[in-house]
Amino acid sequence: MSGPLLVFDSGVGGLSVVAAMRRRLPEASLSYACDNAMLPYGTKPDAWLVTRCVAVCEAAVAASGASALVVACNTASTLALEALRARLSIPVVGTVPAIKPAAALSRSGHLALLATSATVNRPYTRRLIETFAGHCQVQRLAADPLVGHTEAWLAGAPLDRDVIEACLAPLWQDPELDTVVLGCTHFPLLGEALAAAAPRPVTWIDSGDAIARRVAQVVSPLPTLPGPQTAWLTREAPSLAPALARYGFAEVRCLALDKARTDTTFPSSTP
């Protein structure tokens, strides 16, 4: 295929990866797909999520004619990359919390991973920390309310600094903390607000630029297509159109899904 690079997330968090790709690959043609009908992913059972991610991504790749897929979601990446690579004939690039560069950058050796509960508690994340930051003290902090807050903010709601400060408060109990990994792609979109809520300067690290570099390595030549760039949603959300337009997606469409493969029911308990 010679179509656009398709960035996929459960919601608008992947727009932080889009921003990084537009900075590093300014000529590349992009499409965006988000499963906003099923947001948030972190509360859903693993097996259901794998099936859902494959179905949505297959539909989005077919609709966009994508030449590569970027899974800009930590939850989806830790669960569904293998299945996606098995089903798709195009390159698939995943997202990994930036633990390795954070450990190399920190002077104190005191880090924090700010992510969703799903990412914080996964064995994959623990192995990542043991492998690349075993010599560091790493605080793992779930900040699930920031996901919904980011979604609402991009849809036009005001920022609530009390919510942000409450989510970050446990970080500051470690006086030697100097580096925070943003392990959810939603969180870099709140970068200025997060920095403003910090009582002292720390370094904030996300995976966006690393993803953009990886895309440049695996996709050549990069697609540079004329015409409007499209965002695909699984549920109509007119309030998101202005935010999507700011990130270069002037056209917003609803994605047609195979109902037989995208069951929206699942057990109430989450593993």
N, C-alpha and C positions, 0 to 999 in steps of 0.2 A: 504493500500500500504506500501511497505517497501523500496521505492526508495529514491533518494536523497532529500535534502532540496532545494527547488527551490526559488531563489531570482529573483524578477522581478522589472524592472524599464523601463522607457521610453528610457533611453540611458545607458551610462556607469556609471552614478552616483551611482547606486546600488553596484558598486564594493567597495565603501567605507564601506558599510554594510557587504559585503563579507569579507573584511579585518578584521572587528571586530569579525565576526563569526569564522574566522579561528584562531584568537588569543584566543577566549574564548572556542571554540569547535573544537580543532585542529584535532580530529579524524573523524569529521563528513564529510560525502560525500555531496558535493554541486553541483547543476546545476545553470545556470544563463540564464535568458531570458530577452531580451530587444527589445522594439518596435522601433528600430532605423529608420524604414521606416517612422514613424510618429512623430519623434522628431522635435520640443519640444511639450510636452503635454500642457504646460501652455497657449498656444495661441488657443487651440481648445475649442469648445462649450462643456458644461458640459454633456448634454445628449449623445452626440456623444462619448465622452470619456468613459462614463460608459459602453456603448455597446462595444466599442473597447477593453477596458481593460478586460472585461469578455471573449470576443472571443479569444483574444491573450493568456490570462492566461489559459483558458480551453485547448487550443491547446498545450500549453507548458507543462501543467500538464500531459496531455495524452502522449505526446512525451517522456517526461522524466520519467514518472512513479513516480512522486514526492510524498513524504509522508507528506509534508507540504509546504505551499506557504508563502513567505515573500514578502510583497509589499513594496519595498524599494524606494518609490516615494511618496512625500507628496501630490502632486496633485491627484494621483490615490487613495491614502489612504483616503483622505477627501471625495472623490466622490464615489468610487466603492467598498469599503469594504463590505458593507451590501449585495450588489448584488453578490459579489464573494462568500461570506459565504453561500448565499442561493443556489448557483449553484454548489459549490464544496463540496465534502464529506471529505475533509482533513482539518486540522487546517489552518487558514489564520491569519497571524500576520501583522499588519499595522505599519506605521511610523507616529510619532507625533513629531512636533518641541519640543525641549527640554526646554520648557519655565519653567516648574516646577522646575527641578534641577538648572536651571540658577538663578531663583529667590531666591532659598535657598542658593546658593553659593555666590552671589554678596554681597559685603560688602557695597557698596555705594547705592545699590538699583537702579542703572542706568544700564539698559540692552539695547541690540539691537537685533532685529531679522533680520538676513540677509537671504533673501529667494528670490524666484521668485515672480513676480507680482501676479500670481494666488494664491500663498500661503499667501502672505502679505495681500491681499485684501479680503480673504474669511471670512465670518461670523464665521466659525469654529475657525479660528485663533484668531479673536477678543474675542470670548468666552473663549478660552484657556488662553489668557492673563488676562482677567477679573477674571477668576476663580483662577489662580495660581500666578499671578503677579499683582494683583490689587493694592498692596501697593508699587509697583515699578514704575519708569518712564521707559517706554519701547518705544524705537524708532523702527519703522518698515521700513526697507529699502529694496527695490527691486533691485536685481543685476542680471537681466536676461542675460546680456552679458557673465557672468561667466560660464553659462551652456554651450553655444557653444564653449567658450574658453577651457573649460575642455575637451570636446569631441575632439576638434582639437589637443589639447596637447597630449592626450593619443593615438591619431592616428599618432603622430610623429611631429607635428608642434611645434615650439619654444614658450615658454611662453612670453607674452607681458606684462611686468610689468606696462606699462602705463595704460593698460586696467584694471588691478587689482587695481592699486592705484586710478583710477577715480571712480571705483565702490565703493571703501571703503571710499572715501574722506568725504562724509557727516557724517560718524560715529564720526569723530574726532572733530566735532563742539560741542560735549558735553564733557567738560573736566573731568566730573565725571564718564564717562562710563568705566566700568571695566570688563564687561562680554558680549560676543557676541555669540548668538545662530546661528549655521549654519543650517538653516531650509530648505536646499535643499541637497540631498545626494551627488550631484556633488561636493559641496564646500569643504568637508573634504579632497578630493583628492588633493586640492590645499593648504593644511594646511600650509606647510612650506613657500610657496609664500605669503599667506595671513599674516602670522606672520612677515615675512620680510618686508612687505609693511606697517605695523603698525608703527606709529611714537612713540608709547609707548607700554609697555606690557599690554595686556588684556588676559582674559581667553576665549578660544574658546571652545564651547560645541556643540557636535552633538549627535544624537540618536543611533549611531551604537552599542555601548556596551549594551544599554538598550534593543535593539532589540534582540541581541544575548542572553541575559539573559532570555528574554521572550520565545524565541524559546526553550531553554533548559528546561523551565518549562512545555511547552505544548507538546513537542515531546519526548517520551521515549519508547523504547531506541532510541538513535540517530542512524541514518543509517551510517554504515561504509562499503561501498561497494568497491570492487576491480575495477581496470580498470580506464581509463581516465575519467576525469570529463568534462562535455560538456556545452558549451554556445550556446544558440539558438538565432538567429537574425531573424528579419522579412525582412531584406534586406542584401544582400551580402556586406561585408565591410572588405576586406582583410587587410586594414591598421590597423584594431583593433586587429587582431590576436596576435601580440606580447604583447599588453597590457593585453589581456584576459589570455594569457599564464602566465604572471607574477602573476596573481591572481589565478592561479591553473587550468585554463581551457585550456587544451592542445588540445581539440577537439572543433571545431566551425562548427555549422550546421545552415542551413536556416530552419525556421519553416514553415511548410505547413499550410496555413490558408484557412478556408472556405470563398470563395469570397462573397458568399451571406450574410455572417454575418460580413464582415470587409470592408464595403464601405469606400473608402478613400475620398469621397466628403463630404463637410459640409458647412454650411453658412459661408460667409466671415466675418460676425460680430461675436465678442466674447463677451459673457455676462460678 
